[in-house]
């Protein structure tokens, strides 16, 4: 039984990319990046005030953004391309940035503290390193998801219990 009887959506618990945990996300950095849908106003010459109708042009969209603060070399290669440097035993000891343009796509699952899971079957991930090297904050990997229609034509994302 859910303790979320008021159907509130809150708290980032875990973020998965293609089934793998992505790592620590900086507190308060996850943002839906929502944008309202577009409409076209239809105006009549005889009506000088408001439009007589609106035609929907596109639905509202979301492009979530977040800051990944855990620099796991394997995850860095998955989300930004490049490669993992390994020692003789195969243990990851570094990350090598890509020399060519990288397009990273995949499936995302966002688990919330309120008990819901947001499922995104197809999104492009853009990521880059930013922040400072100091003793008052940590460097981060700034990430943006560009949600795309799934190949099977299904819903672009869902929110489920």
N, C-alpha and C positions, 0 to 999 in steps of 0.2 A: 504494500500500500504506500503510495506516494505521500510525502509530507507536504507536497506542494499543492494544497487544495485550492489555492486561488489562481492556479495556472500562470504563475509568474515565470519568466525566463531570466536566469541570472547565473553568474559565476562560471568561469572557465575552469573545468576540471582536467581535461586532457584533450590533446589534439593529435589525431592520427593522419598520416599521409601514406596512402597505399598500404594500410594495415599496420604501419610501424609508428611508434610514439615519436613525435617530432622533437620533444625536449621541453625545457623550461621556457615559458612565455612570460615576458615582463608583466608584472602586475599593472592592471589598468591600461594595457596597451591594445587589447583586442577591441576593434571597432567594426561594426557592420558595414560602414561606408555606404549607407543607403542613399539612393537618389530617387526622386519622384518620377512617375511615368510622364510621358509627353502626350499632349493633345493638340489638335489643330482647331482653332476657333473658326466657325462658319458664320460669316456676316452677310446680312441682307441689306441691299441698298435702301429698302424701305424702313429698316429698323436702325435708328441712329445710336441707340444705347448699347445694350449688351449683345453678344453673339446669339444667334437663334439656335445654335447647336454646337457641340464639341465632338470631334471625331477622335477616338483613341488612336494614338500613333504607336505607343509602346507601354509596356507595364513598368512599374517601378523595378529597380534593380538593387542588388547589393554586391559590393566588392570588399569583402572583409580584409582588414589590415591588422597586423600584429607584429610585435618585436620578439624574436627568438633570442634568448640570452644564453643558451647553452651551446657552446661551440663543439659539438660532437662531430668529428671529422667525417664519419660515414654519412651522417645526416646532411652535413654541408655539401658533400658531393651529390647527394640525391636532390637537394633543393636548388643548388646553384651550378651544378655541373662540375667539371674538373675531375680530380681524382684524389684518391686516398694514398698517402705515403705509408708504407708498412716496413717494419723491421724484418729481420731474417726469419722470425717466428710467425710472421703474418699479423702482428699486433699493429693497429693503426697508431702512427706517431705524427701525422700531419695531414694537411690538405693542400692540394695544388689547384690554383684557379684555372678555369678554362681559357684557352687561347682563342676559341671561336665563339660565336653567338650560340647561346643555349636556350632551348625552349623546354620547360619542364611542365608536364601535365600529369594529372592523376586524380585519384579519388581521395576526398577528405571526409573525416568524421570528427565532429566536435562534441565532446561530452561536457555537460554542464553540471554544476552543483545542484541545480533545481531538478535534476532527474531526466531532462530531455537530451536527445541526441540530434544534432544537425547533421544530415547526410548530404554531401555534395558529390555526385557521381563523376563529374567531369569539370575540372578547373585548370587554368594555367596559373602557375605560381611564378611571380617575379620576386627576386630576393637580392639584396646587396648588403654589404657590411657598412655600418655607420656607427656613430658615437665617438666617445673619447677613450683614450688610454690614460686613466688617472686612478686615484684611490677613493673617489667619491661616487663613482658610477661604474657600470660595466659596458663594454662594447656590445653591439647587438646586430642581429641580422634582420633588417627591415623587410617584411614580407607582405605581399598583396596577392589576393586570390581574385582572378578574373573568371567568374563562373560562366560556363558555356553549356549549351544544350547537349545532353548526352547523345551518343551515336544512335541509341535505340529510340530517340525522340521522346523519352520520358521527361519527368519533371526535373528542372535544373537543380532544385534542392528541396529538402523536406525537413520538418521539425517533428520528432516523434518521441513518445514516452519510452 
